């Protein structure tokens, strides 16, 4: 008979609601923990990475709103209401029985009287996961020369002394870890195999308490330590100068390394643990017979090189075999290097891997708020750059075309490759700028690599260019003419040409407002049956068509501040 799991006590996790005064602005928050005069709070309708320790003098009780379980009596006092009861029960709202006119005088049945509700094992795991990870176990991490404020909980494994005995019992050596987690009852660390790894992070460690809890991590090999002295000794002896993998992209000092989790298991596990400090929607498992997470995953690590070694800026991981064609499992750019284009470079490279594999990739769901923002930027930028090229009569680097003799075919001119200098819509300039020896400029592009990039950026065999794209030229009375590009295609055609999923392309087009303009067009009747139905009035002769113009594309590009690609195909080393 399968084991039965019961939901935790609903009242064990009740949280006090307070008002926090932060920089002169009041915010509603839940109190997760108290230590002396400091409170650890979670702001209502805010991400957990914004949770922080605040002083009690900046906090006041919340008397303006009534949270679940608090009911005002109207006389200035309040009473606690059980979550299973309904306001107004037993106070003039008696329940009726099957006999009309007779009132049921028995007290209403409450949820508490039914006992603990039975839940599935998966729901039990999710419930415990939420309770355990509600508060991050380290407030800051020392990473090389950076002191970084952590965002989320990370399940760093237990030490040898922590795995024995009952970790739920307070001791003098481990005052911080022994604090009981609300709603989680356990007799030992191995009371439940699927969530035992979640108890690992910070339990029984002597790394400080509250806002003083600190983790020390080597910025070369990602080995973690609980004491600064051990970290200093390790850093002096660590000889690793770069990630243990092969180069798959190099542009100047910026390099992307491919690291196989099966070959570099310890390095990848430490990297995943460190990345989990800044990711909330992923779960790591350790010592599970049925889970070989790090071995089934490839890690792509972005570094910035100096004269001594390569410094890790961020990374993303992907499964070696994904039946859903996911091209990215998780992505992290370290906080000191964010908002510099590194995340966009990693996203572009993940899509390039999918394109070379002949697949249409997409990231794993769900996406975090920052992840959704980054991917929406990528999808919109990709579509805008595609529409600019598609809806241009002449290539972006051609300001004027002069022909002598017979009339030229403008469509033949577009076979030329667009210039990267004008990819962002700016005017073309042939002036040479001074080349930097650092950053994105990098080495000289070999002729073979340049030819490869030109061919890849200029795939004229796609139906979007061969059959769907047309040039309509209208003559004027003075002898001149105006040429417009007209493309009649479907959303699937656009998604295929940009190597995006149909749902991703549709979401991006809707978010940037390119699906607003519509018009009615008469359908082209094909078969005899359709023509007969149309004459009889049984078929629709008009359909709604979305119209996208070059002016609309440029308006979106300006509003979204669309930039050129961060990745250069000539520097891909695959």
Backbone torsions as a table, in degrees:
resi	resn	phi	psi	omega
1	UNK	NA	131.0	-177.2
2	UNK	-64.7	147.9	-179.0
3	UNK	-68.8	139.9	-179.6
4	UNK	-98.1	134.6	178.5
5	UNK	-112.5	142.3	-179.7
6	UNK	-116.6	144.2	179.5
7	UNK	-64.9	148.2	179.1
8	UNK	-69.3	162.3	179.5
9	UNK	-57.9	125.0	-175.8
10	UNK	-65.1	-28.3	-175.6
11	UNK	-86.0	-11.4	-177.4
12	UNK	-68.8	-25.4	-176.9
13	UNK	-102.9	11.8	179.2
14	UNK	-60.0	137.1	-176.5
15	UNK	-121.0	141.7	178.1
16	UNK	-73.5	135.9	178.8
17	UNK	-101.9	126.7	-177.1
18	UNK	-133.0	171.7	174.1
19	UNK	-112.1	123.5	-178.6
20	UNK	-105.4	127.7	176.4
21	UNK	-91.8	108.6	-176.9
22	UNK	-122.5	110.8	-179.3
23	UNK	55.9	40.2	177.6
24	UNK	82.2	-1.1	180.0
25	UNK	-115.1	133.7	-178.3
26	UNK	-91.4	135.3	-179.6
27	UNK	-129.6	139.9	175.8
28	UNK	-82.0	136.1	-174.8
29	UNK	-148.9	158.7	174.4
30	UNK	-101.8	138.9	176.8
31	UNK	-88.1	119.1	179.8
32	UNK	-95.5	-29.2	-177.4
33	UNK	-159.6	150.4	176.3
34	UNK	-123.9	136.8	174.1
35	UNK	-142.4	101.4	-178.6
36	UNK	65.0	-123.6	-179.9
37	UNK	-94.2	8.4	-178.6
38	UNK	-111.7	145.7	178.9
39	UNK	-126.2	137.5	174.4
40	UNK	-96.8	116.2	-170.5
41	UNK	-120.8	152.4	172.2
42	UNK	-118.3	122.0	-177.4
43	UNK	-75.8	136.1	-178.0
44	UNK	-64.3	136.6	179.7
45	UNK	59.9	31.7	177.6
46	UNK	-129.2	156.9	-179.9
47	UNK	-71.3	154.1	-177.2
48	UNK	-65.5	-20.7	-179.9
49	UNK	-67.0	-15.3	178.7
50	UNK	-90.3	-2.0	176.4
51	UNK	-60.9	144.7	-176.0
52	UNK	-159.1	167.7	173.3
53	UNK	-90.0	133.2	178.9
54	UNK	-129.4	157.1	178.2
55	UNK	-78.8	146.9	-177.6
56	UNK	-65.0	-24.4	179.4
57	UNK	-71.3	-16.6	177.7
58	UNK	-94.8	10.2	-175.0
59	UNK	-123.6	140.0	173.2
60	UNK	-135.0	154.8	179.6
61	UNK	-62.8	149.6	179.6
62	UNK	-89.8	108.7	179.1
63	UNK	-112.6	1.2	-175.8
64	UNK	-86.2	-42.2	-178.5
65	UNK	-117.1	162.7	-177.1
66	UNK	-116.8	109.8	-178.6
67	UNK	-76.5	169.0	179.0
68	UNK	-55.7	124.0	178.8
69	UNK	100.7	-7.1	178.9
70	UNK	-119.0	122.7	-175.9
71	UNK	-126.5	132.7	178.3
72	UNK	-82.2	139.8	178.2
73	UNK	-91.9	-4.7	178.7
74	UNK	87.6	-9.1	179.8
75	UNK	-112.1	22.7	177.6
76	UNK	91.7	-8.4	178.5
77	UNK	-106.6	170.7	178.8
78	UNK	-140.6	156.4	178.4
79	UNK	-134.5	156.2	-180.0
80	UNK	-83.2	130.5	178.2
81	UNK	-111.2	133.1	178.0
82	UNK	-66.8	144.7	-175.3
83	UNK	-67.2	-24.6	-177.2
84	UNK	-81.5	-14.1	-178.3
85	UNK	-90.6	163.2	-180.0
86	UNK	-116.7	134.2	-178.9
87	UNK	-59.9	129.4	178.3
88	UNK	100.3	-8.3	179.6
89	UNK	-71.4	133.6	178.3
90	UNK	80.6	2.0	-178.5
91	UNK	-123.5	69.8	178.9
92	UNK	85.7	2.6	-178.8
93	UNK	-125.8	55.4	-178.7
94	UNK	-67.4	150.3	178.5
95	UNK	-81.1	143.3	178.9
96	UNK	-91.0	146.3	175.8
97	UNK	-95.1	-173.0	-178.9
98	UNK	-68.6	-21.7	-179.8
99	UNK	-88.6	122.5	-178.1
100	UNK	-66.5	141.6	177.8
101	UNK	85.2	-7.3	179.9
102	UNK	-105.3	129.2	-178.5
103	UNK	-96.3	140.3	177.5
104	UNK	-82.8	113.4	-177.6
105	UNK	-88.5	-2.6	179.3
106	UNK	-74.1	145.3	179.1
107	UNK	-64.8	146.2	-179.1
108	UNK	-64.6	146.1	179.2
109	UNK	-75.0	129.4	-177.6
110	UNK	-102.8	157.9	-178.4
111	UNK	-62.8	-33.8	-177.2
112	UNK	-63.7	-28.8	-177.4
113	UNK	-72.2	-16.6	-178.1
114	UNK	-84.0	-7.9	-178.1
115	UNK	83.7	176.6	-179.1
116	UNK	-65.4	135.7	-178.8
117	UNK	-75.4	139.7	178.1
118	UNK	-79.6	135.0	-179.8
119	UNK	-129.4	163.9	179.5
120	UNK	-76.9	166.5	180.0
121	UNK	-65.0	-36.6	178.9
122	UNK	-65.9	-42.4	177.4
123	UNK	-65.1	-35.0	176.7
124	UNK	-62.6	-43.7	178.7
125	UNK	-63.5	-44.4	-178.5
126	UNK	-63.6	-40.9	179.7
127	UNK	-62.3	-46.0	179.3
128	UNK	-67.1	-37.5	179.4
129	UNK	-59.9	-44.4	-179.4
130	UNK	-65.1	-39.0	-178.1
131	UNK	-71.2	-37.9	-177.3
132	UNK	-73.9	-39.3	-175.7
133	UNK	-91.5	10.9	-178.7
134	UNK	-63.9	-30.2	-178.6
135	UNK	-124.8	133.3	-179.7
136	UNK	-67.8	144.6	-175.7
137	UNK	-88.2	-13.9	174.4
138	UNK	-130.8	132.7	-179.0
139	UNK	-83.4	-33.2	178.1
140	UNK	-148.3	157.9	-179.7
141	UNK	-129.8	135.4	175.1
142	UNK	-92.0	115.0	-176.1
143	UNK	-127.9	98.7	-176.4
144	UNK	62.9	-125.1	179.6
145	UNK	-90.7	4.3	-177.6
146	UNK	-105.5	140.2	166.7
147	UNK	-109.4	111.0	-170.4
148	UNK	-111.3	133.1	174.1
149	UNK	-77.5	124.5	-178.3
150	UNK	-73.6	162.6	-178.0
151	UNK	-109.1	-40.8	-171.2
152	UNK	-138.7	177.9	177.3
153	UNK	-74.3	141.1	174.5
154	UNK	-134.2	127.2	-173.9
155	UNK	-79.0	68.0	174.9
156	UNK	-64.0	134.7	-171.7
157	UNK	-62.9	160.7	178.2
158	UNK	-73.4	153.2	172.2
159	UNK	-82.1	171.8	-176.8
160	UNK	-61.6	-38.1	-178.6
161	UNK	-74.0	-18.6	-176.8
162	UNK	-86.6	-17.4	-176.1
163	UNK	-82.3	-14.1	-178.1
164	UNK	-98.4	140.5	173.7
165	UNK	82.1	-169.3	-177.5
166	UNK	-93.2	114.1	179.6
167	UNK	-79.0	-8.7	-179.4
168	UNK	-86.3	0.0	-179.4
169	UNK	-99.0	125.3	-179.1
170	UNK	-62.6	147.2	176.6
171	UNK	-143.8	163.3	-178.5
172	UNK	-70.7	-28.1	-178.0
173	UNK	-80.4	-22.7	-175.2
174	UNK	-134.2	69.0	-178.8
175	UNK	-70.3	-28.8	-175.1
176	UNK	-77.6	-44.4	-173.5
177	UNK	-71.3	-27.4	-171.8
178	UNK	-77.8	-3.7	179.2
179	UNK	-62.9	131.1	-175.4
180	UNK	-73.9	136.0	177.5
181	UNK	-83.2	126.1	-177.5
182	UNK	-57.9	131.4	175.9
183	UNK	81.9	-0.4	-179.1
184	UNK	-115.0	112.7	177.5
185	UNK	-111.4	129.1	-178.8
186	UNK	-152.0	151.6	178.7
187	UNK	-98.2	-23.1	178.9
188	UNK	-154.8	171.0	-177.9
189	UNK	-69.4	-20.6	-178.6
190	UNK	-103.6	23.6	-178.5
191	UNK	-65.6	-23.9	178.5
192	UNK	-146.4	114.6	-170.7
193	UNK	-64.4	-34.7	-172.8
194	UNK	-75.4	-25.2	-178.7
195	UNK	-114.3	7.2	-178.1
196	UNK	-63.9	-31.1	179.1
197	UNK	-67.0	-23.3	-179.4
198	UNK	-72.7	-24.8	178.8
199	UNK	-77.5	-9.3	-171.2
200	UNK	-66.8	-44.9	-169.8
201	UNK	-64.7	114.1	170.8
202	UNK	81.2	-1.8	-177.9
203	UNK	-79.0	122.9	175.9
204	UNK	77.0	9.4	-179.3
205	UNK	-86.6	151.6	178.0
206	UNK	-102.5	47.7	-177.1
207	UNK	-98.9	13.8	-178.2
208	UNK	99.9	171.6	-178.2
209	UNK	-125.0	156.2	173.9
210	UNK	57.7	-131.4	-176.0
211	UNK	-76.5	-0.4	177.3
212	UNK	-101.2	1.5	-179.6
213	UNK	-70.4	125.0	-173.0
214	UNK	-131.9	139.3	174.4
215	UNK	-115.8	141.3	-179.9
216	UNK	-113.3	124.5	-176.3
217	UNK	-129.8	133.6	176.6
218	UNK	-72.2	130.2	-178.7
219	UNK	-83.3	7.1	176.1
220	UNK	-104.2	-50.7	-175.9
221	UNK	-114.5	-4.1	178.2
222	UNK	66.5	21.1	173.0
223	UNK	-69.2	139.8	-173.7
224	UNK	-111.0	147.2	-179.9
225	UNK	-141.6	154.1	-178.9
226	UNK	-97.2	-7.8	-178.3
227	UNK	-128.4	141.7	-179.4
228	UNK	-67.3	-31.7	-179.1
229	UNK	-66.7	-42.7	177.0
230	UNK	-64.3	-37.1	179.5
231	UNK	-64.1	-43.2	-179.8
232	UNK	-63.3	-40.8	178.7
233	UNK	-66.2	-38.5	-179.8
234	UNK	-68.0	-43.6	-177.2
235	UNK	-59.9	-35.2	179.8
236	UNK	-68.0	-26.5	-176.1
237	UNK	-102.5	-14.4	-177.2
238	UNK	-68.4	126.5	-175.2
239	UNK	-107.9	1.5	-178.4
240	UNK	-69.3	130.8	-177.6
241	UNK	-112.2	-15.3	-179.7
242	UNK	-157.1	163.1	176.8
243	UNK	-60.4	147.1	-176.2
244	UNK	-81.0	69.6	-179.3
245	UNK	-154.8	-164.7	-179.8
246	UNK	-107.3	153.4	178.0
247	UNK	-77.9	130.2	176.6
248	UNK	-118.7	-9.6	177.6
249	UNK	-158.1	133.9	177.6
250	UNK	-148.4	120.1	176.2
251	UNK	-133.5	99.1	-175.3
252	UNK	68.0	-129.1	-179.0
253	UNK	-83.3	-9.6	-178.2
254	UNK	-91.6	124.7	-175.6
255	UNK	-131.3	139.9	171.7
256	UNK	-109.6	125.9	-178.5
257	UNK	-107.5	139.5	173.5
258	UNK	-100.6	118.6	-177.8
259	UNK	-117.7	127.0	-179.4
260	UNK	-87.3	123.2	-179.8
261	UNK	-65.9	-23.3	178.7
262	UNK	-75.2	-30.6	-178.8
263	UNK	-89.9	-32.8	-177.9
264	UNK	-120.9	65.4	-172.6
265	UNK	-64.3	-49.0	-176.8
266	UNK	-64.4	-43.7	-179.9
267	UNK	-61.5	-43.5	-177.2
268	UNK	-71.4	-34.4	176.1
269	UNK	-65.0	-44.7	178.1
270	UNK	-64.1	-38.4	178.1
271	UNK	-64.5	-41.1	179.5
272	UNK	-66.0	-41.4	178.2
273	UNK	-61.8	-41.7	179.7
274	UNK	-67.9	-41.0	178.8
275	UNK	-66.2	-29.6	179.6
276	UNK	-64.7	-21.0	176.0
277	UNK	-63.0	-17.5	-176.6
278	UNK	-124.2	12.3	177.2
279	UNK	-130.0	134.1	-176.3
280	UNK	-106.7	-24.8	-169.4
281	UNK	-97.8	8.4	178.3
282	UNK	-113.4	152.1	179.8
283	UNK	-124.8	135.3	177.7
284	UNK	-106.3	140.9	177.7
285	UNK	-122.9	144.2	-178.2
286	UNK	-133.1	147.1	176.5
287	UNK	56.3	37.8	177.3
288	UNK	-107.9	130.1	-176.9
289	UNK	-64.6	-32.2	-175.1
290	UNK	-97.2	7.4	-176.7
291	UNK	-131.4	114.5	177.2
292	UNK	-120.9	63.2	-170.8
293	UNK	-58.1	-56.2	-172.9
294	UNK	-68.2	-27.3	-178.6
295	UNK	-77.9	-23.5	-178.1
296	UNK	-97.4	13.7	-172.4
297	UNK	-128.4	143.6	170.7
298	UNK	-103.1	138.4	179.1
299	UNK	-111.7	134.1	177.4
300	UNK	-116.4	111.2	-169.5
301	UNK	-109.9	125.8	178.8
302	UNK	-94.5	129.0	-179.3
303	UNK	-128.9	160.4	174.7
304	UNK	-123.0	121.7	-171.4
305	UNK	-92.6	145.2	166.4
306	UNK	-122.9	-166.2	-176.5
307	UNK	-70.4	-15.6	-175.6
308	UNK	-102.5	-46.4	-173.8
309	UNK	-163.6	-177.6	178.4
310	UNK	-101.6	131.0	-179.9
311	UNK	-101.9	128.1	-178.2
312	UNK	-72.4	128.2	177.7
313	UNK	-103.5	-33.1	-178.5
314	UNK	178.0	179.4	179.9
315	UNK	-161.6	163.7	167.3
316	UNK	-138.7	156.1	-179.8
317	UNK	-123.6	154.5	177.5
318	UNK	-148.3	149.3	178.2
319	UNK	-71.8	144.4	177.2
320	UNK	-64.8	-40.0	177.7
321	UNK	-127.1	113.8	178.7
322	UNK	-120.7	116.6	-178.4
323	UNK	-74.5	-15.4	175.8
324	UNK	-99.0	6.9	-179.9
325	UNK	58.8	37.0	173.5
326	UNK	-71.9	132.7	179.1
327	UNK	-102.4	1.5	179.3
328	UNK	-158.3	130.5	177.8
329	UNK	-94.1	-50.5	175.7
330	UNK	-150.2	154.6	-178.2
331	UNK	-138.3	136.3	-179.1
332	UNK	-137.6	128.4	166.5
333	UNK	-115.3	124.0	-175.0
334	UNK	-60.1	140.1	-175.9
335	UNK	-49.4	-38.2	179.8
336	UNK	-65.8	-16.6	-175.3
337	UNK	-115.5	14.7	-179.6
338	UNK	-78.2	161.4	179.3
339	UNK	62.3	34.1	177.2
340	UNK	-126.2	9.5	177.6
341	UNK	90.9	-0.5	-177.7
342	UNK	-71.2	-37.8	177.4
343	UNK	-63.2	-40.0	178.3
344	UNK	-66.0	-36.7	177.0
345	UNK	-61.7	-43.4	179.6
346	UNK	-66.4	-40.2	178.4
347	UNK	-64.1	-44.8	178.6
348	UNK	-61.5	-38.1	-179.9
349	UNK	-68.9	-35.9	178.6
350	UNK	-64.0	-38.0	177.1
351	UNK	-71.4	-30.5	176.7
352	UNK	-67.6	-36.5	175.7
353	UNK	-61.9	-41.9	178.5
354	UNK	-65.5	-41.2	-179.0
355	UNK	-63.4	-41.6	-179.8
356	UNK	-69.8	-25.4	177.5
357	UNK	-85.5	-0.6	-180.0
358	UNK	73.5	28.2	-179.1
359	UNK	-124.4	160.8	174.7
360	UNK	-105.4	105.9	-172.7
361	UNK	-91.9	168.7	175.9
362	UNK	-160.3	154.4	179.6
363	UNK	-75.4	157.8	175.8
364	UNK	-64.7	147.6	174.9
365	UNK	-103.7	154.3	0.2
366	UNK	-81.3	159.5	175.6
367	UNK	-97.4	142.1	174.2
368	UNK	-72.7	173.5	180.0
369	UNK	-64.6	-40.0	177.8
370	UNK	-71.5	-36.8	178.2
371	UNK	-65.7	-42.2	178.0
372	UNK	-63.0	-39.6	179.3
373	UNK	-63.9	-42.1	-178.9
374	UNK	-67.9	-43.6	-179.0
375	UNK	-70.3	-34.4	176.1
376	UNK	-63.4	-39.3	175.9
377	UNK	-61.6	-43.0	179.7
378	UNK	-65.3	-46.9	-178.3
379	UNK	-61.3	-45.3	-179.5
380	UNK	-65.6	-42.9	179.7
381	UNK	-62.4	-41.5	179.0
382	UNK	-62.7	-43.9	179.9
383	UNK	-67.8	-40.3	-180.0
384	UNK	-64.0	-45.0	179.1
385	UNK	-63.7	-36.4	178.5
386	UNK	-67.5	-46.0	179.9
387	UNK	-64.1	-36.3	177.7
388	UNK	-60.1	-43.3	-178.8
389	UNK	-73.3	-39.0	-177.1
390	UNK	-69.7	-37.8	-174.5
391	UNK	-97.0	23.2	176.2
392	UNK	-105.7	131.2	177.8
393	UNK	-69.6	-42.8	177.3
394	UNK	-111.0	155.7	176.1
395	UNK	-57.9	153.4	-177.4
396	UNK	-58.4	-27.1	-178.4
397	UNK	-93.1	11.4	179.6
398	UNK	-116.4	107.5	-178.6
399	UNK	-86.3	-24.3	-176.9
400	UNK	-155.2	144.6	177.5
401	UNK	-124.4	123.9	-179.5
402	UNK	-118.9	127.3	179.6
403	UNK	-123.6	152.3	178.1
404	UNK	-121.8	129.0	178.6
405	UNK	98.0	-126.6	-175.1
406	UNK	-66.5	159.0	179.5
407	UNK	-67.0	133.0	-176.6
408	UNK	-84.6	150.3	173.9
409	UNK	-91.7	111.0	-175.3
410	UNK	-64.2	-30.0	-177.7
411	UNK	-64.0	-27.9	179.2
412	UNK	-70.4	-27.3	-177.5
413	UNK	-69.3	-28.2	-173.7
414	UNK	-73.4	-6.0	177.4
415	UNK	-65.1	-20.7	178.5
416	UNK	-63.8	151.5	-178.5
417	UNK	-81.7	137.4	176.5
418	UNK	-67.9	147.0	-179.3
419	UNK	-80.8	140.8	176.3
420	UNK	-67.8	-24.8	-179.3
421	UNK	-68.5	-24.3	-178.2
422	UNK	-112.5	14.9	-179.1
423	UNK	-62.9	-27.6	-177.9
424	UNK	-90.5	8.9	175.8
425	UNK	92.2	0.1	-179.6
426	UNK	-77.4	165.3	-178.8
427	UNK	-69.5	147.7	-177.8
428	UNK	-76.6	137.4	178.9
429	UNK	-135.2	131.6	-179.7
430	UNK	-93.6	3.4	-180.0
431	UNK	-72.5	137.8	-179.6
432	UNK	-84.3	136.5	175.9
433	UNK	-105.8	158.3	-178.5
434	UNK	-69.7	130.9	-176.6
435	UNK	-86.2	129.8	179.0
436	UNK	-84.1	152.5	178.8
437	UNK	-90.2	-3.2	-178.2
438	UNK	-124.1	169.3	172.0
439	UNK	73.9	-138.9	-170.0
440	UNK	-75.2	-19.7	-174.5
441	UNK	-64.4	-52.5	174.0
442	UNK	66.2	-155.1	-175.6
443	UNK	-80.4	170.8	174.4
444	UNK	-67.6	140.4	-178.9
445	UNK	-81.7	121.3	176.8
446	UNK	-61.2	152.6	-177.9
447	UNK	-61.7	-39.2	-179.8
448	UNK	-64.6	-41.9	179.3
449	UNK	-66.9	-36.5	178.7
450	UNK	-65.4	-39.9	177.6
451	UNK	-66.4	-37.3	178.0
452	UNK	-64.6	-43.3	179.9
453	UNK	-63.1	-41.3	-179.7
454	UNK	-61.7	-41.4	179.8
455	UNK	-67.6	-38.4	-178.7
456	UNK	-70.1	-37.8	-179.1
457	UNK	-78.1	-7.8	-170.4
458	UNK	-128.3	51.5	-178.5
459	UNK	-77.8	89.8	-176.6
460	UNK	-83.9	1.5	179.8
461	UNK	-84.6	-10.1	179.8
462	UNK	-65.8	139.8	179.1
463	UNK	-56.6	-23.1	178.0
464	UNK	-58.9	-29.9	-178.2
465	UNK	-100.7	-31.2	-173.2
466	UNK	-84.4	-35.5	-173.8
467	UNK	-128.7	-26.7	-174.8
468	UNK	-90.9	-24.4	-177.6
469	UNK	-92.4	130.3	-179.5
470	UNK	-135.6	149.6	176.2
471	UNK	-107.2	120.3	178.9
472	UNK	-106.9	117.9	-178.0
473	UNK	-108.8	127.5	-179.3
474	UNK	-113.0	126.4	-179.0
475	UNK	-82.1	148.4	177.2
476	UNK	-110.5	158.3	-178.6
477	UNK	-58.9	-28.4	-177.9
478	UNK	-83.4	5.2	177.8
479	UNK	99.0	-15.1	178.8
480	UNK	-80.5	178.5	-178.2
481	UNK	-150.5	155.2	177.7
482	UNK	-121.3	130.4	-178.2
483	UNK	-111.3	131.0	177.2
484	UNK	-123.9	147.9	175.3
485	UNK	-92.4	128.6	177.7
486	UNK	-125.3	125.1	179.7
487	UNK	-125.2	120.2	175.5
488	UNK	-107.0	109.2	-173.6
489	UNK	-147.1	174.8	177.4
490	UNK	-107.1	170.7	177.2
491	UNK	-62.7	-34.5	177.9
492	UNK	-64.5	-35.5	177.1
493	UNK	-64.0	-42.9	179.5
494	UNK	-65.2	-43.0	179.9
495	UNK	-63.4	-40.8	179.5
496	UNK	-65.8	-41.4	-177.7
497	UNK	-69.6	-28.0	-179.7
498	UNK	-100.1	0.9	-179.9
499	UNK	59.7	39.9	176.3
500	UNK	-115.8	154.0	171.7
501	UNK	-65.7	148.0	-178.8
502	UNK	-59.7	-42.9	-178.6
503	UNK	-68.1	-33.6	177.1
504	UNK	-68.6	-43.1	178.6
505	UNK	-64.4	-41.8	179.7
506	UNK	-63.7	-42.8	179.7
507	UNK	-62.7	-43.6	-179.5
508	UNK	-66.9	-42.9	179.2
509	UNK	-62.7	-38.1	179.4
510	UNK	-70.5	-39.5	-178.1
511	UNK	-67.7	-34.1	-178.2
512	UNK	-91.0	-0.3	173.3
513	UNK	84.9	19.4	179.9
514	UNK	-89.3	1.9	177.4
515	UNK	-106.4	13.1	-174.8
516	UNK	-81.4	-44.2	-174.5
517	UNK	-78.2	120.6	-179.6
518	UNK	-133.3	158.1	175.3
519	UNK	-150.9	159.2	-179.6
520	UNK	-91.1	133.0	177.4
521	UNK	-129.6	143.8	178.0
522	UNK	-72.4	129.8	-179.0
523	UNK	-73.1	149.7	177.1
524	UNK	-87.8	113.5	-177.9
525	UNK	-78.9	129.2	-174.8
526	UNK	-101.5	-63.6	-174.4
527	UNK	-83.7	164.4	177.5
528	UNK	-63.7	-37.3	-179.5
529	UNK	-61.7	-43.0	179.4
530	UNK	-63.8	-38.8	179.5
531	UNK	-66.9	-38.8	178.4
532	UNK	-65.8	-42.2	179.0
533	UNK	-65.0	-37.5	179.5
534	UNK	-65.7	-41.0	179.6
535	UNK	-67.4	-32.0	-179.9
536	UNK	-83.4	-3.3	180.0
537	UNK	80.1	14.2	-178.7
538	UNK	-91.3	-10.3	-178.1
539	UNK	-123.6	149.4	178.1
540	UNK	-78.6	131.2	178.3
541	UNK	-98.7	-3.1	-180.0
542	UNK	-127.9	147.7	176.9
543	UNK	-137.9	153.7	-179.5
544	UNK	-82.8	128.3	-177.1
545	UNK	-122.0	133.4	175.9
546	UNK	-82.0	133.1	-178.7
547	UNK	-112.4	127.4	176.5
548	UNK	-122.9	120.8	179.7
549	UNK	-108.0	164.3	178.9
550	UNK	-64.4	-34.3	178.1
551	UNK	-64.2	-39.7	177.2
552	UNK	-64.5	-40.2	179.1
553	UNK	-63.0	-43.8	-179.7
554	UNK	-67.3	-33.3	176.8
555	UNK	-64.9	-41.5	177.5
556	UNK	-66.1	-40.2	179.9
557	UNK	-61.7	-38.1	178.8
558	UNK	-72.8	-41.4	-178.8
559	UNK	-66.9	-40.9	-176.8
560	UNK	-91.5	-2.3	179.9
561	UNK	54.5	55.5	-178.9
562	UNK	-69.5	128.3	-178.9
563	UNK	-112.0	174.4	177.5
564	UNK	-71.9	166.4	-179.9
565	UNK	-64.3	143.0	175.4
566	UNK	-79.0	-31.5	-177.4
567	UNK	-90.9	140.7	174.8
568	UNK	-112.8	120.5	-176.4
569	UNK	-61.2	-24.1	-179.0
570	UNK	-68.6	-17.8	-177.1
571	UNK	-102.6	5.9	174.8
572	UNK	-75.4	130.3	-173.2
573	UNK	-103.5	18.1	-179.9
574	UNK	-85.0	NA	NA
